Amino acid sequence: MIGRLVVLGATGDLSGRFLMPALAALHAAGHLDERFRLTGASREELTTEGFREWITDWLDRQGGDLPAEARRAVVASAHYRRADVTDREDVRALIDGDEPVALYLALPPSLFPQVVSALRSAGLPAGSRIVLEKPFGEDLDSARELNARLAELVPEQAVFRVDHFLAMTTVQNVLGSRLANRVLEPLWNSTHIAEVEIVWDESLALEGRAGYYDRVGALKDMVQNHLLQVLCLVAMEPPVTLGERDLRDRKVDVLRSVRLLTEYDVVHRTRRARYTAGRIEDRDVPSYTDEEGVDPGRGTETFAEVELELDNWRWAGTTFRLRSGKGLRADRKEVAVRFRQVPHLPFGHTGEVEPNVLRFGLEPEGLTLDLMGTGARAGHLTELELTAELEPAELPAYGRLLLDVLRGDPALSIRGDEAEEAWRVLTPVLTAWERDLVPLEEYPAGSDGPAPRHAYGPGPVTREALLHEESVLGTAADDGRS
């Protein structure tokens, strides 16, 4: 187990909000001892004592429920060096010595190629590992370039492309519930399942993240990584083991089976929108374009929805709908597995018959099964709900990720070919959106988002969308692409 963690970009929000509390949780659980060392580096003029005060402040805000002894241990283990993390000599000074290190790039993704090149020039101690946050590249070409640079630095098994969704116990429960219950796996196919919705809707608006979010948008920020990863766990074939090779091979199989969207498909099966001014609970929210740091000319979406199909034996005919939005009326973070209707109802039963739905609550934790049954009136069908509450996770998601990094278990990290396949899936969508083939709709902050167009939701297709579609499809036909 590696005993030294070097965090590049150590004074950023990611480090304070997630990494420091995660380290304290690892200390509290007995996974780290007094030999563990934390080195923080950034461009800020800061002393080790100042860095320790910074950590203390963040732990008071984000880790106040953790034991004081564990928080003190993190602070005592910390040292700081001011460094340009793209400079070879500065990086060499950070990793000085023969002891292997775990390097966490808590940096803007645009810096990854430069930092990886600097690390290669400086030379890493044998056995070292490198950790990168999503997104892994900005498109398919840049992902391939980044992977090529990483391959020159360390072996693939030493690269941890982390996605904290995979370390959430609620996300892992999707796979656990499937494979540990005989009642589910025989039904886990297109014969019985009509559609799967993977949803991450937030009432939070921009919340000061314009510097990052306005250059990325909902599709790249959520769908391209987090939600595609959840799709893999829902749709994958049962792996032989949960070891890194078996698990990640089956996830790549899912991504490779995704049918690429044509221009016609993108128009019909994707949506993008952004919020306008509105009210969420007791607070007024300005229009996205009026948020500080936003460039309205970019046309960044705060809502993205994509419908995908898988070309394989198990899932032919099932729709997978991935959706994420900001500034909405309420949080909805779940995987909803919607089963097909029963083929026949006995004569004499009345009442609305809804399809069975198995819901995996991602945040907060929960598991719900919607069934139909006979109610108080004989022969009258009514809805039944079976609910289970899950115990809180033993470790926070980032605690689990850091433990895997230090122990050298990459099973829950994303392999290089997997990162590229995820970009391949959404490249047609990104290309069509850049050409404005799909209109950028609007929805008031505090609403349920743009009116849904699919069969399971209320609301009509907007007149503007229809006119835009006619224009796009007419252009495609003229170009011979219809």
Salt bridges, closest charged atoms under 4 A:
ASP13 OD2 - ARG17 NE 3.13
ASP33 OD2 - ARG35 NH2 2.71
GLU45 OE2 - ARG82 NE 3.28
ASP57 OD2 - ARG61 NH2 2.90
ASP60 OD1 - ARG71 NH1 3.49
ASP84 OD1 - ARG43 NH2 3.16
GLU89 OE2 - ARG88 NE 3.27
GLU89 OE2 - ARG92 NH1 3.23
GLU99 OE1 - ARG37 NH2 2.25
ASP141 OD1 - ARG144 NH1 3.99
GLU145 OE2 - ARG149 NH2 2.92
GLU152 OE1 - ARG120 NE 3.64
GLU156 OE2 - ARG161 NH1 2.74
ASP163 OD1 - HIS226 ND1 2.59
GLU185 OE1 - ARG178 NE 3.34
GLU185 OE2 - ARG314 NH1 2.90
GLU195 OE1 - ARG321 NH1 2.79
GLU195 OE2 - ARG338 NE 3.08
GLU197 OE2 - ARG321 NH1 3.76
GLU197 OE1 - ARG332 NH2 3.33
GLU197 OE1 - ARG338 NH2 3.12
ASP201 OD2 - ARG323 NH2 2.76
GLU202 OE1 - LYS326 NZ 3.08
GLU207 OE2 - ARG283 NH2 3.81
ASP214 OD2 - ARG298 NH1 2.65
ASP221 OD1 - LYS134 NZ 2.71
ASP221 OD1 - ARG209 NH2 3.95
GLU237 OE2 - ARG314 NE 2.77
GLU244 OE1 - ARG248 NH2 2.73
ASP249 OD2 - ARG245 NE 2.84
ASP249 OD1 - ARG415 NH1 2.88
ASP253 OD2 - ARG250 NE 2.96
GLU263 OE2 - ARG435 NH1 2.44
GLU263 OE1 - ARG481 NE 2.57
ASP284 OD1 - ARG279 NH1 2.73
GLU307 OE1 - ARG269 NE 3.36
GLU307 OE2 - ARG321 NH2 2.90
GLU309 OE1 - ARG259 NH1 2.67
GLU309 OE2 - ARG269 NH1 3.25
ASP311 OD1 - ARG259 NH2 2.74
GLU334 OE2 - ARG332 NE 2.89
GLU334 OE2 - ARG359 NH1 2.93
GLU363 OE2 - LYS333 NZ 2.97
ASP370 OD2 - ARG359 NE 3.15
ASP404 OD2 - ARG400 NE 3.50
ASP417 OD1 - ARG415 NE 2.91
GLU418 OE2 - LYS251 NZ 2.99
GLU420 OE1 - ARG144 NE 3.89
GLU421 OE1 - ARG424 NE 2.65
ASP436 OD1 - ARG272 NH2 2.82
GLU441 OE1 - ARG271 NH2 2.72
ASP448 OD1 - ARG329 NE 2.77
GLU469 OE2 - HIS268 NE2 2.95
ASP479 OD2 - ARG481 NH1 2.71
